[in-house]
Amino acid sequence: MENILTTKQKISLIAIGVLLLLNVVAWQRVFILVESHYLKVDFLDVGQGDSIFIETPSLRHILIDGGPGNAVLGQLGKHLPLGQKSLDMIILTHPDSDHLNGLLQVIEKYKVDYIVWTGIVRGGSQYQLWLRLLEKARESGSKIIIAKLGSKIKNGQVAMDIINPLTSVYGQDFRPKNNDNDTGIVLHLTYGKNTFLFTADISSIIESKLLEIKANLASDVLKIAHHGSKYSSLKGFLQAVNPRLAVISVGAHNTYGHPTPIVLQRLQDLNITTLRTDQNGTVEILSDGQNLKVSKEKTQNN
Ligand SMILES: [Zn+2]
């Protein structure tokens, strides 16, 4: 009798254990579901250049630019689900080395469904390699999309409007000076009530034109154009965007003097909180469509 009771007790203990385990599994599932309501935007710390990683609430992955070298590969390893070797979309804003070079490595190592760029002509061996890799990607099933004003990239409730280039630049030749900054793809992202503006390296010339045509600029988060160059970030432009947070993607001790004191001062005068990838590391922003949660890898140490 004693033995039977003991066995029963054992069985009920095991049953409780199984229930507890099921509970944990259920919790994990609930947690994943809750987490997937977030849009995640990471301004990756890749040195002197731009690279922005976006995870939509339905777990689509978009990379805007790849920075100047292979740092982006380590960053993707950290930010993509374990073992994932594919991206839904990459966007090359313009083929300058600090935006392009990292993407060359990404396109070689990751399967990419959609590749968006402007199709301009530029000099340099990296640009030639980009063309070859594009062709290879196309042959293995990637779709190449030429960015056009007014086009929209949509996934569920996340939408990105292309608001620059303002005219078609496809096939336009920028050699020998390669001054293609103003052809950069500018994207205005909306998720619920939250908005982001990604400005590539556009100068004040394009900023003025965007103001002139009353483009939809107002955004919670602004990626400062051209790493904080003094030729961008007009006061009127910053006022029109009116961001709660500005992010400057920039490398420590870069030779360009980015970000420039004049732009930092303008941001300060307008009381715009500013984070920098050289001081804060990767800046991550989570949005539930209503609120933003900002986290940074490092606290400023100077
Ligand atoms: Zn740049």
Residues whose N, C-alpha, C, O or C-beta is under 5 A from the ligand:
A	BS01	ZN	D98 D201
